Amino acid sequence: MKRDVLKELIEWKESPMRLPLIMTGVRQCGKTYILQKFGKENYPNVAYVNFEQDGKFVSVFETDLRPQRILSDFALMGVSVSRDTLLILDEIQLCPRAITSLKYFAEQMPELHVVAAGSLLGVVLNRGGISFPVGKVTQMTLYPMSFREFATAMGKEPLLDAIGNNVALDAPLPEHYAQPLEVLLRDFYAVGGMPSCVRCWKESHDMEQVERLQLQILSDYQNDFAKHAPTSDIPKLGWIWDSVPVQLAKENNKFVFSHVRESKRSSELEDALRWLVDAGLIYTHKLVENIEIPLSCYANSTHFKVYMVDVGLMRAKIRLPIEALMTKSAEYQTFKGAFTENYVKTELVKQGIESYYWRSKNAAEVDFVFQSGTRILPLEAKAELSTKAKSYSVFCKRFNSTIGFKVSMKNVGLNDVGSTHTYSLPLYMLWRLKSYQPTD
């Protein structure tokens, strides 16, 4: 399946300033597949080392970290590396000294193309005790597939290209564009972006098979808690992991530690929450009240919402019926907004957009605000066709916003809210968001 990160990998390969590359991302988001595909398509030879499948490779790094000696030992173990080879070091978090060795590959053997992949690297690094090669590596994150990648996998890339090439930014989409994209979005809500689930859906269109894969992935994640987390944190990780959708379902979906487990304080649970963030399994969405640049300096680390890394896994975790996603069921109204916000958050993350939420003292709230150059842009998310958003109007008036967004199932349009040019974007058009942002 086509992944957008392939373009970044090719740019890395061709860069005159190339350094060893570390690719991180949650388990089963496709790191191994995409690196092997990249290697096969762009190099005469690929050498693959997996520290999880074969622990003997760990011993290669137990003495010195000279690249030439390491490659000689690899050759003795059946892995030959020449100058035209892409060397892939997979599950590198299981060999901390291999992480350190990347510094010496950068300094002593810069002509060799080396990539490393790790699913829990953030967790491992934050434990301390590892000499990370700061300034000697390039870092890249692979996420579950975006909606655009999902649509491409379903054979709709020509449709996306036609929109990008032929439809003006403020022009409503013709029905023969809009209708299939809405259907695809609702499918994406159910399937999500884990590559194995997307492949299963593409090949079988059997949601029961997809859900079995999703539940297995969720089970594998929980097994990682027991394998890799401190023993004292294992039950706390489970509590927080189970609490994420429950807290999103509340009217004020701010994350509250005391709601995770009765009588548990934030100081007892913060380390476990940080573990899940470092593992890439959840995203925190922080409050900002002071709307000034840089927004990151005004984020409130004690007030935040928490979203899951993938909407398909979220749906499977809470056993939300597929039918609820396909219809306007009254029984699904309360959680629908939170589910939509989770989708928007993950799409923004995949585009490299760091977002927050804003709330005033009198309870006006905008779901997403983000920085674009020297401007701060508001984005309000709605689950269906309604785009009424009093809080959005309050924000735009108070902070003199020039551009903003309302995303919903409503077609593309441009409507002024006071002096704010407000684009109406369908949720399935978020992949085009950066095209609307000002360039100054």
N, C-alpha and C positions, 0 to 999 in steps of 0.2 A: 504493500500500500504506500501511496505517495505521502511523504511527510515534508512539511515546510523546512524542517531543520537541515535537510540535505543541502539546501542552498547555502546555509551558514557553514556547513562542513566543507563545502567546495571552496568557499571564500577563505576558510582557515588554511586549507591545503595550499592555496595559491599565494598566501600572504608572505611577503619577504620578511616580515617580523614574526613568523610562525614560532610558537612555543609548544611544548607538549600540552595536550588538551585533556581536561577532565570533564566528563559528561555525568551529571547527576540527574536524579529523577526517581520517582516512586517505583517500587517493584512492578514489573510486568507492563510498563508503559512503552516498551519497545526499544530500549537502549541497545541491547545486543543485536537485535535484528537490523536496526538502522545503521549501526557501525559496520556490521559485516556486509550489508548491501553497499554502503559507501565505499568500503575497501574493494569489493569485487568489481565495482563499476569504474573505479578511478586509479587502481594500482595493479601492477603486474602480479604482485604477491601480497598475501595477507598472512600474518602470523598471529595466532589467537591463543591467549593464555587466560584460563579461568581459575581464580584462586579458590572458588567454592567447589567446583567439580573435581579439581585435582590439587589437594593441599600440598603436594610435594614441591610445587613451584614457590611456596612461601619460603622454603629453606634456601632458595637461591639468594635471598636478600638478607640472610642472617649474618653474613660476614661483612665485607665491604660493599660499597654501592657504586663501584666503578662500572660504567655502562659496558665497556668492552668485555669485562669479566662476566657480567650478567648475561650478555648475549652468547658468550662461549658456553656457559652452563646451560642456557636454553637449548643450544644446538645439541649438546650431549643428551638432552631429554627429548629430542625429536622435534624441536621447534626452531627452524632455521630463519634467520633474519639477515637480509642483505640491504643495500642502500635503497633499492626500489621497493621495499616492503613497508606496508602499514602494520605496525605492531599494536595490537589491541590487548590491554590488560583489564580484564573484566572482573567485577566484584572486588575491586581494589581495596574496599574498606576492610576486607579480611586480612590485608597485608599492609599495615601502616608504614613499614619501611619501604615498600614499593612506592608509596605516595611520596616519601622523602626523596627517593631516587630520581624522581622526575626533574629535580633541580640539576642533577648531574648530567642527565640526558640533555637538558637545555644548554648546559655550559660546555660539555665535552663532546657531544655528538648532535649538534643542532641540525645536521642534515637528515637525520632519521625522523620519520613521521611517527609519533607515538600518541595514542589516545588511550585514556583510562575511563572506566565506567564504574559507578558505584551507586547503589540504591539507598544506602543508609549513611552516606558519607557525612552529611551534616551532623548526624547524631555522633558519629565516631570522632569527628574533629572537635566537637564541643566537650568531649570528655577530657580533652587535654592530653599532654604527654606525647603528641605527635609533632614532629618538625615539618610543618607545612611549607612547601616551596613558594613562599610569597614572592610575587613578581617574576616567577619563573614558569608559570603555567597560564593557559587560557582556560576559563571556566565557562561551561555551557549547560543549560538545564533543558531536559526533555520532559514535556508534560504529556498527560493523556491527550488524545487527538482532539483538536478543536472542531467546532461545528463545520467550518469550511473543509477541513481534512476529511471529516465524516462524509460530507456531501460529495467530495471528490471520490472517496472510496465507493460510494454508491453510484458512480458513473455520471455525476452531475457537474463535472468540471466545465464542460462546454457552456452550461447554463450560467455558472459563476463568471466565466470569462465574458459571456455576452453582456451580462449586467455591468461588469467593469469597463467594457469597451463601448457600449452603446447606450447606456442609460445615464442621464444627467443626475448629479447628486441629489437635486431637489425634486426630481420627477417621480411620480408614483410608478411602481412596477406594474407592467401589464399583468393581467390575471394569469396568463399562461406561464409567467415567471413566479408570481407570488404564491399561487396555490400549491405547486409541488414543493416549494421551499418550506411552507408551513407544515406540510405533511412530514417532510424530512426532519424538521425541528422537533416535532412531537415524537418521532421515532428516536431521535437523538436523546431526548429526555429519558426515554426508557432504556436505551442501549448504552448510552454514555460513550466515552472515548478510549476505553481500554482496548488496545488493538485486537486481542484475542476475541473480545466480545463483538467488535465491529466486524471482524472477519466471519465469525459465526453467523451474525445477522445477514451479512451479504450473501453467504453461501446457502443458508437454510431458511431464513425468514421465520425461524422458530424461536419465539420468545422464551419458551420454557428452557431450551438449550442455553440461550443467552443468560438467563437468570441463574442457571446452575453454575455457569462460569463466574458470574459476578459474586455469587455466594462463596465460591471457592477462593476467589481473590480476597474477599473480606476475611475469610478464615485464615488465609496465608498471612495477612497483615497482623492478625491477632497472634498468630504463632510467632511472628517476629518480636512481639512484645516480650514473650517468654524467653526467646533466644538472646536478645540483644539489649534489653533494658535492665537497669538495676533491679534486683529482686524486690526491693521495697516499693518500687514504682509500678510493678506489673499490675496489681489490682487497680491502682489509680488510673493507669492508661485505659483500662477497660471501662471504668466509670466515665471518664471524659469522652472517650470514643462513642459510647452509647448515648451520652448526654447531648451531643451536637445537634441532631435533628430534633430532639425534645425541646431544647432551648430555642431553636429557630421557630418552632411552632407557637411560641408564646407571642402575645400581641407586641410586647416590647422585647424584641429578640436579642437584646444585649446579653452577653454571656455572663452568668453569675455563678461563681464558684460554689456558693452555698446550695445551689440547686443541683450540683453534681452528686453530692452525697450529703445527707443531713449531718450536721455538726462538723463538717469538714471546712476548714478555713483556706483562704487563697494560698497562704504560705505553705500549706501541706500539699497543694496540688499544682503549684506553678511549675515545678520541675517536670512533672508528667506532661503538662500542656506543652512546654517547650520541647520535649522529646517528640511529640506528635508533629509540631511545626517543623522541627529540624528534619524529621523523616519525610516531610513533604505531604503528609496525609491530610493536614488541615491548613487552612489559611485564616489568619486573624485579620479582621477588618476594623481598623481603629477609628475612634471618634476624633474629629477636629472641630473646634469651635472658633478658633482664630483663623480666618481665611486670609492668609498671607503666604507669599512664597519665601522660602521653600516649605511646602506643606509638611514635609517629613519632620520638620523641626517642631511642629505644633501638634503632632499626633499624641493622643492621650493613651499611654500604654496600659492604663488601668480600666479603660472603658472600651470594649470592643465586642464585635460579633465574631462568630466562628463558623466557617463554611467548610464543607468537604471538598476534596480534590477533584471529584468527578460526580456529575449529577446522576449518571447511571448507577454507580455504586450507592449513592444516597438513596435512590428509589428502591434498589434491592434491599438495602439495609433496613428500611422502615416498612418493607413489603407493601409499598404503594401499588395498588392495582393499575395495570396498563390502561384499563378503560378510563380511569380518572384523568389520565393525561390527554386522552383523545376526545373527551367530552367536557362540557361545562357543568360538571356534577356539583350540586349544591353542597354535598358532603365534603368536598375538597377545597372549598373556598378559603378557609383559614390558612392552610399550609401552602396554598398555591403561590402566594406572594413571596414567601420565604424560599420556596423552591426556585422561583424565577430569579430571585436575587443571587442564589447560589450559582445558577447558570451564568449570570452576567459577571459575577466575580471571577469565575474560572476563565471566561473568555477574555477578560481584561488582563488577567495574569499572563495568559498565553501570548498576549500582544505586548507584554513588557510594560503595561500601564499600572503604576502603583496608585491604588485608589483608597479612599477613606469614606466615612459618612459624616454628615453634619447634622447637628441637632441644636436648636436654640433653647434658651431657658424656658420658653413658653411652649415647648414640645413640637415645634415645627421641625421636620426632618427631611433631608434629602438623602436618598439611598447611596449615591456615589458622587464624590467630587474628586477631581484629579487635575494635575498640573500639566499644561501644554505650553512649553516655552515660559513666557512671563505671565500667562493667563491661567486662571483657575476655572475649570468648566464643571458645571453641575450635570448630573445624569440621573433621571428618575426612571425607575423600572416598574412596569405594570404587566400583569400576567396575560391579560386579554386585550380587548379593544379600547377600554376606557383609558383616557390619558389625563383625566382631571387630577390636578396635583397642586393644591393650595400651598403646600410647603415649598414647592419648586418656585412659585411666584414670589413668595416671601424672600427666598434666598436671592433670586435674581434682582429684586428691587433693593434689598439691603446692601448687596455687594456690587451693584452696577455691572452685572454680567453682560457681556456682549454676545456670547454664544453659549448654547446649552442643548441638551438632548432629552427627549422623552422616548423611551423604548417600550414597545408593546407589540401586540399582533396587528396594530394599525399600519396601513401602508405608508410609504415614504411621503413626507410633506414638509413644508417650511411655514411655520406660523410664529409671529412675533408674540412674546409675552412681555408687555411693556416695551422696553427698548432692547430686549434680548431676542436675537435671532434663534429660534428654537426649532431644531430639526426633529421631526417625528421619524423614528427608525423602527422597522420591524425587528423583533428579537433575532430573526434569522439573518439580519443584515449587519450584526455587530462586527463581523469580519471587515467591514468597510469603514469602521469608525475613524481610523486615522486620516482617511481622505477628507473628512469634514473639519479636521482641526486646523486652526489658523497657522500659517507658516511664520508669522512674526514673533 
